[in-house]
């Protein structure tokens, strides 16, 4: 089969490798589309823990079951599915166990024509989704769902500020919040992305690169019951100023690093909850896919590249110009 292989840091190439066979309790899926995440970029550039090469990257994928292993009901053959990229979460809904891993490292991922995974990792692909939309859903969708609902407990009519709109996870958070009747606002470095977010239900937006943006934005649109963030960094204190007393900051990354001087007094005096989160459990994934089906949510796809242009797909994601998910179509 054809697959994108990382043979070392920034050594990505399309190559021929052996087609996988299903083990007991597994199936082989003929992938139709895969989607990139920033995790894939960090693995490619060597900025991720537990690196090993060669590896087929890619956490997100959708396709058709073409072969079943021992102990798997033969009726799975021919079904269109999406893959839950989180393996071995464990029995504690509160947090993943140490054995938890994400598809694409250490296990070969979805940027290939075929993949074998345990049957427990599969959910039915909703008929309202294209292959590209289905592939865009798993990692970002479950991360946003758990952050908003399992961790932050977002409710209808609450105000939520979603930072970095244009990224896949932030866009899912916007779509999910809008569907339950919450009141979402967004931030971005791009006025054009804010304008596009309005079309998805954002009530207002702020350009965070502008000096004093938080105070002005807070006067008109805050305070917020929930702030949803993956950047961290020096701007985190601005976000604390925008949170209502008793509000929640839910965060799942630190792309801008640790905040240099976190204003702890703002946290404890105003009874703010800091809620860390990563990916989601199998229960979160099932709830997320059911939510997407019930509300007929269509993931936002920014660009689609064929598998033989997978290097271009990575390069595009690294520019930061995307609005939505970058998807690789597998012919």
C-alpha positions in Angstrom: 0.0 0.0 0.0 1.0 3.7 -0.3 1.7 5.5 2.9 3.3 8.7 4.1 6.4 7.7 6.1 8.4 9.8 8.5 11.9 8.3 8.5 13.4 11.0 10.7 12.9 14.7 11.7 11.4 16.5 8.6 12.0 13.4 6.5 8.5 12.8 5.1 7.9 10.9 1.9 5.3 8.8 0.2 6.4 5.2 -0.1 5.2 1.6 -0.6 4.9 -0.5 2.6 3.2 -3.8 3.4 -0.5 -3.8 3.8 -1.6 -4.6 7.4 -3.5 -7.7 8.5 -6.0 -7.7 11.3 -5.1 -9.3 14.6 -7.7 -10.8 17.0 -10.4 -8.3 17.8 -9.2 -6.0 15.0 -10.3 -4.9 11.5 -8.6 -3.5 8.5 -10.0 -0.2 7.1 -9.6 1.1 3.6 -9.1 4.7 4.4 -10.9 7.3 2.2 -9.6 10.5 4.0 -7.4 11.5 6.8 -6.9 14.9 8.5 -3.9 16.6 10.0 -3.5 18.0 13.5 -0.7 20.2 14.9 0.4 17.1 16.7 1.5 15.7 13.4 3.5 18.8 12.6 5.2 18.6 16.1 6.1 14.9 15.4 7.4 15.8 12.0 9.6 18.6 13.3 10.9 16.5 16.3 9.1 18.6 19.0 7.1 15.7 20.5 7.8 13.2 23.3 8.4 9.6 22.5 9.5 10.0 18.9 10.4 6.9 17.0 11.1 6.4 13.3 10.0 5.2 10.8 6.3 6.0 11.6 3.2 6.6 9.5 1.7 9.8 11.1 -1.9 10.8 11.3 -4.5 10.5 14.0 -7.7 11.2 12.1 -9.3 9.0 9.5 -12.4 7.6 8.0 -13.0 4.7 5.6 -14.6 1.3 5.0 -14.0 -1.9 6.9 -12.6 -4.5 4.4 -11.3 -7.3 6.6 -12.1 -8.6 10.0 -9.9 -10.5 12.5 -10.6 -13.4 14.7 -13.5 -12.7 17.1 -15.0 -9.8 15.2 -18.6 -10.1 13.9 -18.3 -10.5 10.1 -21.2 -8.0 9.7 -18.6 -5.2 10.2 -17.2 -5.9 6.7 -18.4 -3.1 4.3 -19.3 -0.6 7.0 -18.3 3.0 6.7 -16.6 4.1 9.9 -14.6 6.8 11.7 -11.7 6.0 14.0 -11.4 7.1 17.6 -7.7 8.0 17.8 -7.4 7.7 21.6 -6.3 4.2 22.7 -6.5 2.7 26.1 -8.0 5.6 28.1 -8.9 3.3 31.0 -11.8 3.1 33.4 -11.5 6.5 35.0 -13.6 9.1 33.3 -11.8 11.8 35.2 -8.4 11.2 33.5 -6.6 8.9 31.2 -4.3 6.1 32.4 -0.5 6.1 31.8 -1.0 3.6 29.0 -3.1 6.0 27.0 -1.8 6.7 23.5 -2.9 8.6 20.4 -3.0 7.1 16.9 0.0 8.2 14.8 2.6 7.7 17.4 3.6 5.1 18.7 1.1 3.2 16.5 1.2 3.8 12.7 -1.5 6.3 11.8 -4.0 7.2 9.1 -1.9 8.8 6.3 -2.0 5.5 4.4 -4.3 3.5 2.2 -5.1 0.9 4.9 -4.9 0.7 8.7 -5.7 -2.0 11.3 -7.3 -1.0 14.6 -9.2 -2.7 17.4 -13.0 -2.9 16.7 -13.6 -0.9 19.9 -12.1 2.2 18.2 -14.8 2.4 15.6 -17.9 4.5 15.3 -20.3 4.5 12.4 -19.8 7.3 9.8 -22.9 9.5 9.7 -24.5 9.6 6.2 -24.7 13.4 6.4 -20.9 13.7 6.4 -18.6 13.6 3.4 -15.5 11.5 3.7 -13.4 14.6 4.2 -15.8 15.9 6.9 -15.8 12.6 8.6 -12.0 12.4 8.7 -11.9 16.0 10.1 -14.0 15.1 13.1 -12.2 12.7 15.6 -9.3 14.3 17.5 -10.4 17.9 17.4 -14.1 17.0 17.9 -13.6 14.9 21.0 -11.1 17.4 22.4 -13.6 20.2 22.0 -16.5 18.2 23.3 -14.8 17.0 26.5 -13.4 20.5 27.2 -16.7 22.2 26.8 -19.1 19.7 28.3 -17.3 17.0 30.4 -14.9 19.5 32.0 -16.3 23.0 31.8 -20.0 22.0 32.0 -21.1 24.6 29.5 -24.8 25.3 29.5 -27.4 27.1 27.4 -27.3 30.9 27.7 -23.8 30.9 29.3 -21.2 33.2 27.6 -18.1 31.4 26.3 -15.0 32.9 24.8 -13.2 30.7 22.3 -9.6 31.7 21.5 -7.7 31.1 18.3 -10.7 30.7 16.0 -9.7 29.1 12.7 -8.1 26.1 14.3 -10.1 22.9 14.0 -10.7 22.4 17.7 -11.8 26.0 18.2 -14.2 25.8 15.3 -15.8 22.6 16.8 -16.1 24.4 20.1 -17.9 27.3 18.4 -20.3 24.9 16.5 -21.0 22.8 19.7 -21.6 25.9 21.9 -24.0 27.5 19.3 -26.0 24.3 19.1 -26.8 24.1 22.8 -27.8 27.8 22.9 -24.7 29.1 24.6 -23.4 32.6 23.6 -20.0 32.2 21.9 -17.5 34.9 21.2 -14.1 34.4 19.6 -10.6 35.8 19.2 -8.1 35.6 16.4 -5.1 37.4 14.9 -7.1 37.7 11.7 -10.1 39.9 11.2 -11.1 37.8 8.2 -11.3 34.6 10.4 -13.4 36.5 12.9 -15.8 37.5 10.2 -16.1 33.9 9.0 -16.7 32.7 12.5 -19.7 35.1 12.7 -21.3 33.0 10.0 -21.0 30.0 12.2 -22.7 31.6 15.2 -20.1 33.8 16.9 -21.7 36.8 18.6 -18.6 38.9 18.4 -14.8 38.7 18.0 -11.6 40.4 19.0 -8.2 40.7 17.4 -5.9 39.7 20.2 -2.9 41.3 18.6 -4.3 44.7 19.2 -3.1 46.5 22.4 -5.7 46.6 25.1 -8.1 44.4 23.3 -9.2 42.5 26.4 -10.4 45.5 28.4 -12.3 46.9 25.5 -13.8 43.6 24.5 -14.7 42.7 28.1 -16.6 46.0 28.6 -18.9 45.2 25.6 -19.2 41.4 25.6 -18.0 40.0 28.9 -17.7 38.7 31.5 -17.5 35.1 30.3 -18.7 32.0 32.2 -16.2 29.8 30.2 -13.0 30.6 28.4 -11.7 27.9 26.0 -8.0 28.1 25.2 -5.0 26.2 24.0 -2.4 28.9 23.7 -1.4 29.8 27.3 1.6 32.2 27.3 1.7 35.8 28.4 -1.9 36.4 27.2 -3.4 34.1 29.8 -3.7 37.0 32.4 -5.8 38.9 29.9 -8.1 35.9 29.7 -8.4 35.8 33.5 -9.6 39.4 33.4 -12.4 38.3 31.1 -13.8 35.5 33.2 -16.8 36.1 35.5 -16.5 35.4 39.2 -17.0 31.7 39.6 -16.2 31.1 35.9 -14.1 28.4 34.3 -10.9 28.5 32.2 -10.6 25.2 30.3 -7.3 24.6 28.4 -5.8 21.8 26.4 -2.5 23.1 25.2 0.3 25.7 25.7 1.4 26.6 22.1 2.7 29.9 23.4 4.4 28.4 26.4 3.8 28.8 30.1 2.5 32.1 31.4 5.5 34.0 32.8 3.7 35.6 35.7 0.3 34.1 36.3 -1.8 36.4 38.5 -2.9 33.8 41.0 -4.7 36.4 43.1 -7.2 36.8 40.2 -7.8 33.1 40.3 -8.4 32.5 44.0 -10.1 35.8 44.9 -12.6 35.5 42.0 -13.2 31.7 42.6 -12.1 30.8 39.0 -11.7 27.1 38.2 -8.7 26.1 36.0 -9.6 23.0 34.1 -6.9 21.0 32.2 -8.1 18.5 29.6 -6.6 16.2 26.9 -8.5 14.4 24.2 -11.4 12.3 25.6 -12.6 9.0 26.8 -14.5 6.4 24.8 -17.7 7.7 26.4 -16.7 11.3 25.4 -16.1 10.1 21.8 -19.5 8.3 21.6 -21.3 11.3 23.1 -19.5 13.6 20.6 -20.4 11.5 17.5 -24.0 11.3 18.7 -24.1 15.1 19.3 -22.8 15.7 15.7 -25.4 13.3 14.3 -28.3 14.8 16.3 -27.5 18.4 15.3 -26.3 17.5 11.8 -23.0 19.4 12.4 -20.7 19.6 9.4 -17.0 20.0 10.3 -15.3 22.9 8.6 -12.7 21.8 6.1 -10.2 24.4 5.0 -8.2 22.6 2.3 -8.0 19.1 0.8 -4.9 17.6 -0.7 -4.4 14.2 -2.4 -2.2 11.7 -0.6 0.6 12.2 -3.2 0.8 15.8 -2.0 0.9 15.1 1.7 4.0 17.2 2.1 2.1 20.2 0.7 -0.7 19.5 3.3 1.8 19.7 6.1 3.4 22.9 4.7 0.0 24.5 4.4 -0.9 23.7 8.1 2.4 25.1 9.2 1.6 28.5 7.6 -1.3 29.0 10.0 -3.6 30.3 7.2 -6.2 27.5 7.6 -9.8 28.1 8.7 -10.8 24.6 9.6 -9.2 21.2 9.1 -6.6 20.3 6.6 -7.6 17.0 5.0 -5.8 14.4 2.9 -7.9 12.6 0.4 -6.8 9.0 -0.2 -7.8 7.8 -3.7 
